[in-house]
């Protein structure tokens, strides 16, 4: 039996990971007494404001995904509340589980709301990829802004440069893949080739400059709202660093969560937040406490609305890990004539 299907082994591995993470934080972490007392004077009204900004950002980014989906799928297109429900469950998956399972979970949830169609699941996976590619533009804008205005440690400059180059490379790859999509040539093709081709169908928005620009603008607005949330949360801790510092924190938070080593990358993310703030005279322990609250602000929106919409979909948290498994059903990859003959498979 594989580890994936052995619940006991999964629990044991999770506990070992938590113990190792806790030991590392205690041994190499900040002065926990200072971290504890950093919460004594927190202005929680600013935190509530930051939560509202993050919720608005989620709504905007879900709208960008819906626009991407509308370009990839044939009508009728899923309504926004179905798209937002799937997006919220995906946020929950990314926040609570390692390996960015949420990206496939949102595909699985939305797939349940759509009629069985030719390559729909693979196309939805392509839309998730396209949606993530649109993050490259606001990220590059923010990188340029931060590099010219913020106090950046040398190690952070290197990290931002590497991530920027990788982002541009992935976007070019996405555009090239989108232009190679040819739905008509799929008849009679092997299942794997049809799967890859339909995944490219999900990148259809990249072939439409107007719709791609609209999705990019929505993503830029979403990032702007997140930037304001980071800046507002600073005020809650009486940190009066300028807006470029908030931009640097937002970028390094994203870099720290690119590779999910454990749920939330707790500890690693806080270090990524606290270290650059030292350049602005903020004590490392205070910055670490701020990073904890910032992650709570980010995760509480995703986890909160994710749990609500998970229940709305009639699912439980225990099923969330298994949701990505049945995404690409064999019948979903069959050509239309064969599926009509199959009858019961449709």
Buried (B, 14 or more C-beta within 10 A) or exposed (E): EEEEEEEEEEEEEEEEBEEEBEEEBEEEBBEEEBBEEBBEEBEEEBBEBBBBBBBBBBBBBBBBBBBBBBBBBEEEBBEBEBBBBBBBBBBBBBBBBBBBBBBBBBBBBBBEBBEBBBBBBBBBBBBBBBBBBBBBBBBBBBBEBBBEBBBBBEEBEEBBEEBBEEBEEBBEEBBEBBEEBEBEEBEEBEEEEBBBBBBBBBBBBBEBEEBBEBBBBBBBBBBBBBBBBBBBBBBBBEBEBEBBBBBBBBBBBBBBBEEBBBBBBBBBBBBBBBBBBBBBEBBBBBBBBBBBBBBBBBBBBBBBBBBBBBEEBEBEBEEBBBBBEEBBEEEBBBBEEEBEEEEEBE
